[in-house]
Protein backbone atom coordinates (compact mmCIF):
# COMPACT_ATOMS: atom_id res chain seq x y z
CA UNK A 1 0.00 0.00 0.00
CA UNK A 2 1.20 3.52 -0.75
CA UNK A 3 1.99 5.85 2.15
CA UNK A 4 0.83 9.36 3.03
CA UNK A 5 1.72 12.02 5.56
CA UNK A 6 -1.13 14.33 6.50
CA UNK A 7 -0.92 17.69 8.25
CA UNK A 8 -3.98 19.39 9.71
CA UNK A 9 -3.99 23.03 10.72
CA UNK A 10 -6.97 23.68 12.99
CA UNK A 11 -7.56 27.05 11.32
CA UNK A 12 -8.94 25.04 8.37
CA UNK A 13 -12.15 24.68 10.39
CA UNK A 14 -12.33 28.26 11.70
CA UNK A 15 -13.70 30.93 9.38
CA UNK A 16 -11.99 34.30 9.23
CA UNK A 17 -13.08 37.20 7.05
CA UNK A 18 -10.75 39.89 5.70
CA UNK A 19 -13.01 42.63 7.01
CA UNK A 20 -12.43 41.57 10.61
CA UNK A 21 -8.89 42.96 10.25
CA UNK A 22 -7.33 40.54 12.73
CA UNK A 23 -3.56 40.82 12.80
CA UNK A 24 -1.61 37.62 13.39
CA UNK A 25 1.90 36.86 14.53
CA UNK A 26 3.37 33.98 16.52
CA UNK A 27 3.88 35.87 19.78
CA UNK A 28 2.47 35.35 23.28
CA UNK A 29 0.42 38.53 22.80
CA UNK A 30 -1.37 37.08 19.76
CA UNK A 31 -1.67 33.65 21.35
CA UNK A 32 -3.26 34.77 24.60
CA UNK A 33 -3.86 38.37 25.71
CA UNK A 34 -5.16 39.78 22.44
CA UNK A 35 -8.12 37.41 22.38
CA UNK A 36 -9.57 38.92 25.58
CA UNK A 37 -9.47 42.31 23.85
CA UNK A 38 -11.09 40.96 20.71
CA UNK A 39 -13.87 39.17 22.61
CA UNK A 40 -14.64 42.36 24.54
CA UNK A 41 -14.29 45.03 21.85
CA UNK A 42 -14.79 43.44 18.42
CA UNK A 43 -17.79 44.45 16.35
CA UNK A 44 -18.72 40.82 15.63
CA UNK A 45 -19.88 37.98 17.81
CA UNK A 46 -16.67 35.96 17.57
CA UNK A 47 -18.18 32.74 18.91
CA UNK A 48 -21.00 32.82 16.38
CA UNK A 49 -18.98 33.98 13.38
CA UNK A 50 -16.27 31.32 13.85
CA UNK A 51 -18.59 28.42 14.66
CA UNK A 52 -17.40 25.31 12.78
CA UNK A 53 -20.90 23.85 13.01
CA UNK A 54 -22.03 26.69 10.73
CA UNK A 55 -19.06 27.41 8.49
CA UNK A 56 -16.65 24.45 8.40
CA UNK A 57 -16.81 21.79 5.69
CA UNK A 58 -17.25 19.24 8.46
CA UNK A 59 -16.77 19.14 12.21
CA UNK A 60 -13.22 18.57 13.50
CA UNK A 61 -14.13 15.36 15.32
CA UNK A 62 -15.33 13.89 12.01
CA UNK A 63 -11.84 14.08 10.51
CA UNK A 64 -10.92 10.44 11.16
CA UNK A 65 -13.91 9.14 9.24
CA UNK A 66 -13.50 11.76 6.53
CA UNK A 67 -9.91 10.67 5.89
CA UNK A 68 -11.02 7.04 5.59
CA UNK A 69 -13.68 8.07 3.08
CA UNK A 70 -10.84 9.46 0.95
CA UNK A 71 -8.86 6.18 1.14
CA UNK A 72 -6.49 7.50 3.81
CA UNK A 73 -6.19 4.88 6.55
CA UNK A 74 -4.56 4.77 9.97
CA UNK A 75 -2.73 1.70 11.19
CA UNK A 76 -0.73 0.54 14.22
CA UNK A 77 2.38 2.22 12.82
CA UNK A 78 0.92 5.70 12.24
CA UNK A 79 2.98 8.36 14.05
CA UNK A 80 1.09 11.31 15.53
CA UNK A 81 2.06 14.66 17.03
CA UNK A 82 0.60 18.08 17.67
CA UNK A 83 1.93 21.56 18.38
CA UNK A 84 0.92 25.19 18.63
CA UNK A 85 2.96 26.29 15.60
CA UNK A 86 3.03 24.63 12.23
CA UNK A 87 6.78 25.17 12.09
CA UNK A 88 7.10 22.26 14.55
CA UNK A 89 6.15 19.90 11.75
CA UNK A 90 9.77 19.98 10.59
CA UNK A 91 10.82 18.26 13.83
CA UNK A 92 8.07 15.72 13.21
CA UNK A 93 9.49 15.01 9.75
CA UNK A 94 12.96 14.58 11.21
CA UNK A 95 11.54 11.95 13.56
CA UNK A 96 9.53 9.93 11.03
CA UNK A 97 11.39 10.70 7.80
CA UNK A 98 10.23 12.53 4.69
CA UNK A 99 9.65 9.46 2.57
CA UNK A 100 6.03 9.06 1.42
CA UNK A 101 4.02 8.89 -1.79
CA UNK A 102 1.61 11.64 -0.84
CA UNK A 103 1.73 14.71 1.39
CA UNK A 104 -1.49 16.56 2.20
CA UNK A 105 -1.75 19.84 4.07
CA UNK A 106 -5.31 20.59 5.28
CA UNK A 107 -5.03 24.27 6.07
CA UNK A 108 -6.60 27.71 5.65
CA UNK A 109 -3.18 28.88 4.38
CA UNK A 110 -0.89 27.13 1.92
CA UNK A 111 2.25 27.89 3.98
CA UNK A 112 4.28 28.47 0.85
CA UNK A 113 4.59 32.21 1.25
CA UNK A 114 7.62 34.23 0.23
CA UNK A 115 8.98 31.92 -2.43
CA UNK A 116 12.47 30.52 -2.61
CA UNK A 117 14.17 33.78 -1.57
CA UNK A 118 12.19 33.88 1.67
CA UNK A 119 13.36 30.36 2.40
CA UNK A 120 17.04 31.12 1.94
CA UNK A 121 17.19 34.59 3.43
CA UNK A 122 15.23 34.13 6.63
CA UNK A 123 15.10 30.41 7.27
CA UNK A 124 11.90 28.43 7.66
CA UNK A 125 8.87 29.84 9.50
CA UNK A 126 5.24 28.87 10.01
CA UNK A 127 4.58 30.61 6.68
CA UNK A 128 7.00 28.69 4.44
CA UNK A 129 7.94 25.36 6.08
CA UNK A 130 6.43 23.45 3.15
CA UNK A 131 9.39 24.45 0.96
CA UNK A 132 11.52 22.21 3.17
CA UNK A 133 9.20 19.26 2.60
CA UNK A 134 9.17 19.88 -1.16
CA UNK A 135 12.97 19.93 -1.20
CA UNK A 136 13.28 16.72 0.84
CA UNK A 137 10.65 14.79 -1.13
CA UNK A 138 10.08 16.36 -4.57
CA UNK A 139 8.72 13.15 -6.11
CA UNK A 140 5.71 12.79 -3.81
CA UNK A 141 2.29 14.18 -4.67
CA UNK A 142 1.76 17.42 -2.72
CA UNK A 143 -1.80 18.64 -2.15
CA UNK A 144 -3.13 21.69 -0.32
CA UNK A 145 -6.70 21.23 0.93
CA UNK A 146 -8.32 24.59 1.62
CA UNK A 147 -11.75 25.24 3.21
CA UNK A 148 -14.83 26.19 1.23
CA UNK A 149 -15.21 29.35 3.32
CA UNK A 150 -11.88 30.48 1.87
CA UNK A 151 -13.02 29.94 -1.70
CA UNK A 152 -16.10 32.00 -0.81
CA UNK A 153 -13.82 34.81 0.36
CA UNK A 154 -11.55 34.51 -2.67
CA UNK A 155 -12.85 33.70 -6.12
CA UNK A 156 -12.50 30.16 -7.40
CA UNK A 157 -10.51 31.46 -10.35
CA UNK A 158 -8.08 33.18 -7.98
CA UNK A 159 -7.64 30.01 -5.97
CA UNK A 160 -6.85 27.99 -9.09
CA UNK A 161 -4.48 30.65 -10.44
CA UNK A 162 -2.61 31.12 -7.18
CA UNK A 163 1.11 30.84 -7.81
CA UNK A 164 1.97 27.69 -5.90
CA UNK A 165 5.13 25.73 -6.69
CA UNK A 166 4.46 23.45 -9.66
CA UNK A 167 4.27 20.12 -7.76
CA UNK A 168 1.58 21.44 -5.39
CA UNK A 169 -2.07 21.06 -6.31
CA UNK A 170 -4.86 22.88 -4.47
CA UNK A 171 -8.47 21.81 -3.97
CA UNK A 172 -11.27 21.55 -1.43
CA UNK A 173 -11.73 18.39 0.61
CA UNK A 174 -14.77 17.35 -1.41
CA UNK A 175 -12.68 17.60 -4.60
CA UNK A 176 -10.00 15.23 -3.28
CA UNK A 177 -10.23 11.97 -5.24
CA UNK A 178 -7.58 9.35 -4.55
CA UNK A 179 -7.77 6.25 -6.71
CA UNK A 180 -5.32 4.31 -4.51
CA UNK A 181 -5.45 3.37 -0.84
CA UNK A 182 -2.89 5.09 1.39
CA UNK A 183 -1.56 4.06 4.77
CA UNK A 184 -1.07 7.19 6.87
CA UNK A 185 2.56 7.14 7.96
CA UNK A 186 2.35 10.37 9.94
CA UNK A 187 -0.41 12.64 11.19
CA UNK A 188 0.44 16.13 12.46
CA UNK A 189 -1.98 18.55 14.13
CA UNK A 190 -1.34 22.28 14.49
CA UNK A 191 -3.56 24.35 16.81
CA UNK A 192 -2.55 27.78 15.44
CA UNK A 193 -3.72 29.58 18.56
CA UNK A 194 -2.51 32.92 17.20
CA UNK A 195 -5.16 32.52 14.48
CA UNK A 196 -7.83 30.53 16.33
CA UNK A 197 -9.84 31.91 19.29
CA UNK A 198 -9.24 30.08 22.60
CA UNK A 199 -12.89 29.14 23.17
CA UNK A 200 -12.36 26.58 20.38
CA UNK A 201 -9.45 24.81 22.11
CA UNK A 202 -11.74 22.02 23.42
CA UNK A 203 -12.74 21.20 19.83
CA UNK A 204 -9.09 20.94 18.87
CA UNK A 205 -8.48 18.50 21.71
CA UNK A 206 -11.60 16.56 20.79
CA UNK A 207 -10.29 16.19 17.24
CA UNK A 208 -6.78 15.15 18.29
CA UNK A 209 -7.94 12.75 20.98
CA UNK A 210 -10.31 11.03 18.55
CA UNK A 211 -7.08 9.63 17.07
CA UNK A 212 -5.11 9.05 20.28
CA UNK A 213 -5.62 10.25 23.85
CA UNK A 214 -2.01 11.36 24.36
CA UNK A 215 -2.47 14.41 22.10
CA UNK A 216 -4.34 16.54 24.65
CA UNK A 217 -2.99 20.13 24.84
CA UNK A 218 -3.63 22.48 27.80
CA UNK A 219 -6.46 24.82 26.92
CA UNK A 220 -5.97 28.57 27.09
CA UNK A 221 -7.87 30.72 29.56
CA UNK A 222 -9.79 33.73 28.32
CA UNK A 223 -12.08 36.42 29.73
CA UNK A 224 -14.86 38.44 28.14
CA UNK A 225 -15.46 41.84 29.74
CA UNK A 226 -19.19 42.17 29.13
CA UNK A 227 -19.36 45.65 30.65
CA UNK A 228 -16.66 46.88 28.27
CA UNK A 229 -18.37 45.10 25.38
CA UNK A 230 -21.63 46.97 26.09
CA UNK A 231 -19.82 50.30 26.33
CA UNK A 232 -18.02 49.74 23.04
CA UNK A 233 -21.30 48.83 21.37
CA UNK A 234 -22.93 52.03 22.61
CA UNK A 235 -20.00 54.04 21.28
CA UNK A 236 -20.29 52.37 17.88
CA UNK A 237 -24.01 53.12 17.71
CA UNK A 238 -23.33 56.75 18.61
CA UNK A 239 -20.57 57.17 16.03
CA UNK A 240 -22.05 55.20 13.18
Order of alpha helices (4+ residues) and beta strands (2+ residues): beta-alpha-alpha-alpha-alpha-beta-beta-alpha-beta-alpha-alpha-beta-alpha-alpha-beta-beta-alpha-alpha
